[in-house]
């Protein structure tokens, strides 16, 4: 399993796309906050990768939680 991690996008949607493209084939994208609008654009653009995300300290009106605990292939992950 390959996991990509990004955060602190702060309006740089093009940078987000380039970062994910440079990662190559990933099975999950984890988002650590600060740029939830850009992450929403990424998901809406149809990138074929599931996303888990949390809000950052600058994501004032985000619906994402502050932290999330979940399992990926037998490993417990805390995203905050």
C-alpha positions as CSV (number, residue, x, y, z in Angstrom):
1,X,0.0,0.0,0.0
2,X,1.3,3.5,-0.9
3,X,0.1,6.5,1.0
4,X,0.5,10.1,0.0
5,X,0.4,12.8,2.6
6,X,-0.2,16.6,1.9
7,X,-1.1,19.6,4.0
8,X,-0.8,23.4,4.2
9,X,-2.1,23.9,0.7
10,X,-3.3,27.4,1.5
11,X,-4.8,28.1,-1.9
12,X,-2.1,26.4,-4.1
13,X,-4.4,24.0,-5.9
14,X,-1.9,23.6,-8.8
15,X,0.8,22.7,-6.2
16,X,-1.5,20.0,-4.8
17,X,-2.1,18.5,-8.2
18,X,1.6,18.5,-9.0
19,X,2.5,16.9,-5.6
20,X,0.0,14.1,-6.1
21,X,1.2,13.5,-9.7
22,X,4.8,13.3,-8.5
23,X,3.8,10.7,-5.9
24,X,2.8,8.2,-8.7
25,X,0.3,5.5,-8.0
26,X,-1.0,5.9,-4.4
27,X,-3.7,3.9,-2.7
28,X,-4.7,6.7,-0.2
29,X,-4.2,10.4,0.1
30,X,-4.0,11.8,3.7
31,X,-4.6,15.5,4.2
32,X,-3.3,17.2,7.3
33,X,-5.3,20.4,7.0
34,X,-5.1,24.0,5.9
35,X,-6.6,24.1,2.5
36,X,-9.8,22.1,2.6
37,X,-11.3,24.1,-0.3
38,X,-8.5,22.9,-2.6
39,X,-8.8,19.4,-1.3
40,X,-12.5,19.5,-2.2
41,X,-11.6,20.7,-5.7
42,X,-9.1,17.8,-6.0
43,X,-11.8,15.3,-5.1
44,X,-14.3,16.9,-7.4
45,X,-11.8,16.8,-10.3
46,X,-12.0,13.0,-10.2
47,X,-8.6,12.0,-9.1
48,X,-9.0,8.3,-8.5
49,X,-7.7,8.0,-5.0
50,X,-9.6,7.8,-1.7
51,X,-9.0,10.7,0.7
52,X,-9.0,11.0,4.5
53,X,-8.6,14.5,5.9
54,X,-8.7,16.7,9.0
55,X,-9.0,20.4,9.3
56,X,-6.1,22.6,10.1
57,X,-5.8,25.7,12.3
58,X,-6.7,27.9,9.3
59,X,-9.7,25.8,8.1
60,X,-12.2,27.9,10.1
61,X,-15.4,26.6,8.4
62,X,-14.4,23.1,7.4
63,X,-16.6,20.1,7.9
64,X,-13.5,18.0,8.5
65,X,-12.9,16.8,12.0
66,X,-9.8,18.1,14.0
67,X,-8.5,14.6,14.3
68,X,-9.5,11.2,13.0
69,X,-8.4,7.6,13.9
70,X,-8.9,4.9,11.4
71,X,-7.4,1.6,10.1
72,X,-5.4,1.1,6.9
73,X,-4.5,-2.5,6.1
74,X,-4.1,-3.5,9.7
75,X,-2.4,-0.3,10.9
76,X,-4.1,2.2,13.1
77,X,-3.6,5.8,12.0
78,X,-4.1,9.0,13.9
79,X,-4.5,12.0,11.5
80,X,-4.4,15.4,13.2
